[in-house]
């Protein structure tokens, strides 16, 4: 799976499952402030990642994840 595949898949489920506006999706977008994800959304996000990418995420994985680019990088690292 390429980085572009990961980005497209994440963007698609952010739009479809979390009702994030496509215009708000940018690599430097803050997950909480810009995209409006709260703690319950993060739980749902973990479930979506696990089902879409087949990887397991734990709380510690999100320590340095502030932006969408950080999230893309995390998933790429886990998938790779």
trRosetta pair geometry for C-beta under 8 A, 3 or more apart (Angstrom, degrees):
i j d omega theta_ij theta_ji phi_ij phi_ji
1 5 4.7 -122 -168 84 83 138
1 6 6.1 97 142 -55 114 86
1 53 7.8 -129 60 -132 172 90
1 79 5.7 -60 62 161 127 143
2 5 4.7 106 54 1 73 101
2 6 7.2 -134 100 -3 44 85
3 6 5.6 -54 -154 35 35 114
3 7 6.3 35 150 -20 68 106
3 72 7.2 62 -166 167 89 113
3 76 5.6 8 -111 -108 82 135
4 7 5.6 -51 -145 37 34 112
4 8 6.2 32 157 -17 66 107
5 8 5.9 -57 -146 39 28 109
5 9 6.2 25 157 -18 64 111
6 9 5.9 -60 -146 38 26 109
6 10 6.2 23 158 -16 64 109
6 53 7.6 41 -124 -102 90 127
6 72 6.1 119 120 -155 114 81
6 75 5.4 163 -167 108 124 120
6 76 5.5 -166 46 -77 175 81
6 79 6.6 -153 -93 16 125 155
7 10 6.0 -59 -147 39 26 108
7 11 6.1 25 157 -17 64 111
7 72 5.5 14 -91 -127 81 128
8 11 5.8 -56 -144 39 28 111
8 12 6.2 32 156 -23 64 107
9 12 5.7 -52 -148 32 28 114
9 13 6.8 12 160 -6 63 103
9 52 5.9 156 165 168 124 133
9 53 7.5 129 116 -67 148 94
10 13 6.4 -65 -150 42 29 96
10 14 6.2 32 153 -22 66 108
10 68 7.7 148 130 -166 133 97
10 71 6.8 150 -163 123 151 114
10 72 6.4 -140 30 -94 160 77
10 75 6.6 -177 -68 15 129 165
11 14 5.6 -55 -147 35 31 113
11 15 6.4 26 157 -15 65 107
11 22 7.8 62 177 -130 107 77
11 25 5.3 82 -133 -169 102 156
12 15 6.0 -61 -152 38 28 107
12 16 6.0 10 160 -5 67 116
13 16 5.6 -58 -128 51 38 103
13 17 4.8 4 -178 10 78 120
13 18 7.3 64 140 -1 67 96
13 48 5.1 156 157 -179 149 137
13 52 6.5 -108 -35 -58 152 156
14 17 7.1 -50 -102 52 13 86
14 18 5.1 -42 -156 46 52 121
14 20 4.3 -25 155 32 96 136
14 25 6.4 129 92 -95 142 120
14 35 7.0 -59 -165 -154 126 134
15 18 7.5 4 -29 55 8 77
15 19 7.4 35 -171 -121 37 18
15 20 5.7 -83 -86 64 46 81
15 21 7.8 42 -119 -149 83 8
15 22 5.7 23 -105 -75 127 80
15 25 7.4 -51 -60 -41 97 140
17 44 7.0 -169 152 150 122 121
17 48 6.0 177 69 -97 171 143
18 35 7.5 27 129 166 137 110
18 37 6.6 -17 -163 -95 143 96
18 41 6.0 72 -128 -150 118 117
18 44 7.4 150 -83 101 97 129
18 45 7.5 17 -66 -79 137 92
20 24 5.7 -116 177 71 91 122
20 25 6.3 93 130 -63 123 95
20 35 5.1 -17 -122 -153 126 96
20 36 7.4 174 -106 45 83 97
21 24 4.5 88 68 -2 91 106
21 25 7.6 -154 96 -17 53 81
22 25 5.8 -47 -160 16 41 115
24 29 6.1 98 159 -130 75 146
24 34 5.9 165 -174 158 104 93
24 35 5.9 141 136 -99 127 64
25 29 6.3 -98 -138 3 29 155
25 35 7.7 55 -89 -98 62 110
25 68 6.8 128 -155 -122 69 170
26 29 4.6 120 56 -36 76 99
26 34 7.8 -73 44 155 97 154
26 68 6.8 141 86 40 39 139
27 67 6.8 49 153 149 55 119
27 68 5.6 -131 -141 84 32 102
27 69 4.0 54 179 -66 92 103
27 72 7.1 -48 -130 8 90 142
28 67 5.5 -45 -151 -152 36 140
28 68 7.3 -22 23 39 9 94
28 69 6.4 4 -75 -9 44 121
29 34 4.1 -134 -164 98 85 148
29 35 5.6 86 147 -44 121 97
29 67 6.3 127 69 -156 39 81
29 68 4.7 32 58 -10 92 120
30 33 4.1 18 92 45 134 98
30 34 4.5 122 48 2 73 99
30 35 7.1 -152 93 8 50 83
30 66 6.0 -37 -132 161 82 83
30 67 5.9 -57 -93 -98 45 66
31 34 7.4 8 -40 51 9 86
31 35 5.3 -38 -150 43 38 125
31 37 5.0 -42 164 42 85 128
31 42 8.0 73 147 -88 134 96
31 65 6.9 26 -8 140 146 92
31 66 6.7 -156 14 177 98 31
31 67 6.8 179 -26 -128 81 15
31 68 6.5 140 -72 -67 79 63
31 71 6.6 104 -74 -43 128 133
32 35 7.3 20 -20 56 8 82
32 36 7.4 39 -177 -117 35 13
32 37 5.8 -86 -96 65 46 75
32 38 7.3 79 -134 -92 85 42
32 66 8.0 -58 12 -154 99 66
33 36 7.8 -10 162 -69 12 46
35 68 7.2 110 -41 -66 138 108
36 41 8.0 106 116 -22 63 168
37 41 4.0 -136 -156 99 82 142
37 42 6.2 103 154 -57 116 73
37 45 6.9 26 -156 -43 141 137
38 41 5.1 103 48 8 57 105
38 42 7.4 -106 109 -9 35 89
39 42 5.5 -47 -152 27 37 115
39 43 7.1 41 149 -19 63 97
40 43 5.6 -46 -157 29 40 113
40 44 6.7 36 147 -12 66 104
41 44 5.5 -56 -151 42 38 111
41 45 6.0 46 148 -28 69 105
42 45 5.2 -47 -143 33 34 119
42 46 6.6 41 154 -23 63 98
42 62 6.9 43 -162 -118 130 164
43 46 5.9 -49 -155 29 31 112
43 47 6.8 29 148 -15 62 104
44 47 5.6 -53 -151 37 36 113
44 48 6.2 38 150 -20 68 105
45 48 5.6 -52 -146 37 32 113
45 49 6.3 33 154 -19 65 105
46 49 5.8 -54 -147 36 29 110
46 50 6.3 29 154 -19 64 107
46 57 4.8 -133 -135 70 93 121
47 50 5.8 -55 -147 37 29 111
47 51 6.3 18 158 -11 65 109
48 51 6.1 -62 -146 42 28 103
48 52 5.8 12 162 -7 67 118
49 52 6.1 -65 -135 47 25 101
49 53 5.5 -25 -178 27 66 117
49 55 6.5 -51 148 65 98 94
49 57 5.8 38 86 -14 140 133
49 75 6.3 -129 -143 -107 119 112
50 53 7.2 -65 -111 56 13 79
50 54 7.1 51 -173 -113 49 16
50 55 6.5 -117 -110 72 54 46
50 56 6.3 41 -112 -100 106 46
50 57 6.8 -121 -60 12 91 90
51 54 7.9 21 -160 -65 13 50
53 75 6.1 -139 -84 -162 171 106
53 78 7.1 75 132 100 137 115
53 79 5.5 -87 -171 -85 118 109
55 75 7.2 159 48 -144 147 68
55 78 4.1 93 -175 146 157 122
55 79 6.0 -98 -45 -73 137 61
56 78 7.9 -155 53 -162 46 128
57 61 4.8 -102 -158 49 85 156
57 62 7.5 66 172 -42 117 94
57 74 7.8 57 -118 150 117 124
57 78 7.1 -44 -80 -100 83 163
58 61 5.5 118 58 -10 59 101
59 62 6.1 -66 -166 33 43 106
59 63 7.9 70 142 -52 67 80
60 63 5.7 -11 -165 -27 51 114
61 65 7.2 21 133 -19 69 131
61 74 6.0 103 172 -163 102 129
61 78 7.6 18 -140 -68 139 129
62 65 4.6 -72 -147 38 60 120
62 74 7.8 24 -90 -121 52 167
64 70 6.3 -144 126 -158 75 132
65 70 4.3 171 -131 124 59 120
65 71 5.3 79 -159 -75 119 69
65 74 5.7 -23 -87 -34 124 146
66 70 5.6 80 38 11 57 154
67 70 4.8 109 55 2 72 99
67 71 7.2 -132 103 -2 45 87
68 71 5.4 -53 -152 36 38 115
68 72 6.4 44 149 -22 68 100
69 72 5.5 -46 -146 33 36 113
69 73 6.3 36 154 -19 65 105
70 73 5.7 -57 -150 37 30 112
70 74 6.4 35 151 -24 64 105
71 74 5.6 -49 -148 32 33 114
71 75 6.5 27 157 -14 65 104
72 75 6.1 -62 -153 39 29 106
72 76 6.2 29 152 -20 66 110
73 76 5.6 -54 -145 37 30 113
73 77 6.3 33 155 -21 64 106
74 77 5.8 -57 -152 35 28 111
74 78 6.4 22 154 -15 64 109
75 78 5.7 -56 -145 39 33 110
75 79 6.0 28 158 -17 68 110
76 79 6.0 -57 -140 40 26 107
76 80 5.9 27 160 -23 63 113
77 80 5.9 -56 -141 35 24 111
